[in-house]
Amino acid sequence: MINKDNLPKSKKELRILAKELRSSFDMQIISEIIIKNFLDNFLPDKNQPKIALYYPFANELDTTLLFKHKEFDFYLPKIEKISVMNFFPYKIGDELITNTYGIKEPKIADTPAFEFDAIIVPALMADRNFYRLGYGGGYYDRFLKKYPNPSYILISESFLIDKLPIDENDVPCDYIVTENNFYECC
């Protein structure tokens, strides 16, 4: 459990702490509960909504649990150039490759998509102002600045704190989904 009264002040130290603590959680059980909460509260206004999401690695929340829901079209990110990430269609069985960060991404890049009904962003921690602590590459923040799609942080309530250190490059998200709650920004 995170001692929220005595947190490190820097993003770097918070990342180390979050990764260390996350490794002690049963992320499969937590993932199942959070994904169910997301599905119970996600109310798209059209059939076959588009969901952009990350392929999990390093004990992240298991977003692949969503793949069994055929009512969605899925998109995974691919790093195309230094600091450029785009999303491409993904169906179960499509070939994935592991990029230089150790993350699985689509092998064959079709035409990128830019508008989604939801983007599920990775997060090590989140705060009550809807900011997230990512891995430090800035890929999602740059994407969301350029293409402001409805963004969701799916995270254990244990990793939701009052305030993260933020800078001018950080972009707040629209929703936070935990085991216990579905928070909507303003």
C-alpha positions as CSV (number, residue, x, y, z in Angstrom):
1,M,0.0,0.0,0.0
2,I,1.2,3.5,-0.8
3,N,1.9,5.8,2.1
4,K,0.1,8.8,0.7
5,D,1.4,11.1,3.5
6,N,5.0,10.7,2.7
7,L,5.3,10.4,-1.1
8,P,8.5,11.3,-3.1
9,K,8.4,14.7,-4.7
10,S,9.8,13.9,-8.1
11,K,8.2,12.0,-11.0
12,K,11.3,9.8,-11.3
13,E,11.1,8.7,-7.6
14,L,7.3,8.2,-7.9
15,R,7.8,6.0,-10.9
16,I,10.2,3.8,-9.0
17,L,7.9,3.6,-6.1
18,A,4.8,2.8,-8.2
19,K,6.6,0.0,-10.2
20,E,7.9,-1.5,-7.0
21,L,4.5,-1.5,-5.2
22,R,2.6,-2.6,-8.3
23,S,4.7,-5.8,-8.5
24,S,3.2,-6.9,-5.1
25,F,-0.4,-6.6,-6.4
26,D,-2.5,-9.4,-8.1
27,M,-3.0,-7.4,-11.2
28,Q,-5.1,-10.0,-12.9
29,I,-7.8,-9.8,-10.2
30,I,-7.6,-6.0,-10.1
31,S,-7.8,-5.9,-13.9
32,E,-10.9,-7.9,-14.0
33,I,-12.7,-5.7,-11.5
34,I,-11.6,-2.4,-13.2
35,I,-12.4,-3.6,-16.7
36,K,-15.9,-4.6,-15.5
37,N,-16.3,-1.2,-13.9
38,F,-15.2,0.5,-17.2
39,L,-17.7,-1.6,-19.2
40,D,-20.5,-0.9,-16.8
41,N,-20.0,2.8,-17.1
42,F,-18.7,3.3,-20.6
43,L,-21.8,4.4,-22.6
44,P,-20.9,5.1,-26.2
45,D,-23.4,6.9,-28.4
46,K,-22.9,4.6,-31.4
47,N,-22.6,0.9,-32.4
48,Q,-19.1,-0.6,-32.8
49,P,-17.3,2.1,-30.8
50,K,-13.6,2.6,-31.4
51,I,-11.3,2.0,-28.4
52,A,-7.6,2.9,-28.4
53,L,-5.6,1.1,-25.8
54,Y,-2.2,-0.1,-24.8
55,Y,-1.0,-3.7,-24.9
56,P,0.1,-4.4,-21.2
57,F,3.6,-5.2,-20.1
58,A,5.5,-5.2,-16.8
59,N,2.6,-6.0,-14.5
60,E,0.3,-3.4,-16.0
61,L,-3.5,-3.5,-15.9
62,D,-4.5,-6.2,-18.4
63,T,-6.3,-4.3,-21.1
64,T,-6.4,-7.4,-23.3
65,L,-9.5,-8.5,-21.2
66,L,-11.4,-6.1,-23.4
67,F,-10.5,-8.0,-26.6
68,K,-13.2,-10.6,-26.0
69,H,-15.9,-7.9,-26.4
70,K,-16.7,-8.0,-30.1
71,E,-18.8,-4.9,-30.0
72,F,-15.7,-2.7,-30.1
73,D,-13.1,-1.9,-32.7
74,F,-9.7,-1.8,-31.1
75,Y,-6.6,0.2,-31.9
76,L,-3.1,-0.3,-30.6
77,P,-0.3,2.3,-30.5
78,K,2.8,2.0,-32.7
79,I,5.9,4.2,-32.3
80,E,6.6,5.4,-35.8
81,K,9.4,7.9,-35.3
82,I,11.2,9.4,-32.4
83,S,8.5,10.8,-30.1
84,V,5.7,10.0,-32.6
85,M,3.0,7.5,-31.7
86,N,-0.1,6.6,-33.8
87,F,-2.9,4.1,-33.3
88,F,-3.7,1.3,-35.8
89,P,-6.5,-1.2,-36.1
90,Y,-6.0,-4.4,-34.1
91,K,-7.9,-7.7,-34.1
92,I,-7.1,-10.8,-32.0
93,G,-4.6,-12.8,-34.0
94,D,-3.0,-9.9,-35.8
95,E,0.8,-10.1,-35.6
96,L,2.5,-8.0,-33.0
97,I,6.1,-7.2,-32.6
98,T,8.0,-6.0,-29.6
99,N,9.4,-2.5,-29.9
100,T,12.6,-1.0,-28.4
101,Y,10.7,-0.3,-25.1
102,G,9.6,-3.9,-24.8
103,I,6.0,-3.1,-25.7
104,K,4.0,-5.1,-28.2
105,E,2.7,-3.1,-31.1
106,P,1.1,-3.9,-34.5
107,K,3.6,-5.2,-37.0
108,I,1.9,-4.0,-40.2
109,A,0.8,-0.4,-39.9
110,D,-2.4,0.4,-41.9
111,T,-3.7,3.9,-42.0
112,P,-3.5,5.4,-38.6
113,A,-6.7,6.4,-36.8
114,F,-7.0,9.6,-34.8
115,E,-10.6,9.8,-33.5
116,F,-11.8,7.4,-30.8
117,D,-14.7,6.9,-28.5
118,A,-12.2,6.1,-25.8
119,I,-8.4,6.1,-25.3
120,I,-7.3,4.0,-22.4
121,V,-3.9,5.4,-21.3
122,P,-1.3,3.6,-19.2
123,A,-0.6,5.0,-15.8
124,L,1.7,4.2,-12.9
125,M,-0.3,6.6,-10.7
126,A,-3.0,9.2,-11.1
127,D,-4.2,12.2,-9.1
128,R,-7.6,13.7,-8.3
129,N,-7.0,16.4,-10.9
130,F,-7.1,13.7,-13.6
131,Y,-3.4,13.8,-14.3
132,R,-1.5,10.5,-14.7
133,L,2.1,9.5,-14.1
134,G,3.3,7.6,-17.2
135,Y,6.6,6.2,-18.0
136,G,8.2,9.5,-18.9
137,G,8.3,9.3,-22.7
138,G,5.4,11.8,-23.2
139,Y,3.9,9.8,-26.1
140,Y,0.3,9.9,-24.8
141,D,0.4,13.5,-23.7
142,R,1.7,14.6,-27.2
143,F,-1.0,12.5,-28.9
144,L,-3.8,13.8,-26.6
145,K,-2.7,17.5,-27.2
146,K,-3.0,17.0,-30.9
147,Y,-6.1,14.7,-30.9
148,P,-8.1,15.4,-27.8
149,N,-10.1,12.2,-27.6
150,P,-12.0,11.0,-24.5
151,S,-9.3,9.6,-22.3
152,Y,-9.5,7.0,-19.5
153,I,-7.1,6.1,-16.8
154,L,-7.7,2.5,-15.5
155,I,-5.9,2.2,-12.2
156,S,-6.1,0.6,-8.8
157,E,-7.6,3.0,-6.2
158,S,-4.4,2.4,-4.2
159,F,-2.4,4.4,-6.9
160,L,-4.8,7.3,-6.9
161,I,-3.3,10.2,-4.9
162,D,-4.2,13.8,-4.2
163,K,-1.7,15.6,-6.4
164,L,1.1,14.6,-8.8
165,P,4.0,16.9,-9.8
166,I,3.0,18.1,-13.3
167,D,4.6,20.3,-15.9
168,E,3.4,22.2,-19.0
169,N,3.6,19.0,-21.2
170,D,1.2,17.0,-19.0
171,V,-2.4,16.6,-20.2
172,P,-5.2,15.7,-17.8
173,C,-7.5,12.8,-18.7
174,D,-11.3,12.8,-18.8
175,Y,-12.1,9.8,-16.6
176,I,-10.5,7.6,-13.9
177,V,-11.8,4.1,-13.4
178,T,-10.8,2.1,-10.3
179,E,-12.1,-1.0,-8.6
180,N,-14.5,1.1,-6.6
181,N,-15.3,4.2,-8.6
182,F,-15.9,5.8,-11.9
183,Y,-14.6,9.4,-11.7
184,E,-15.6,12.0,-14.4
185,C,-13.6,15.2,-14.8
186,C,-15.6,18.4,-14.6
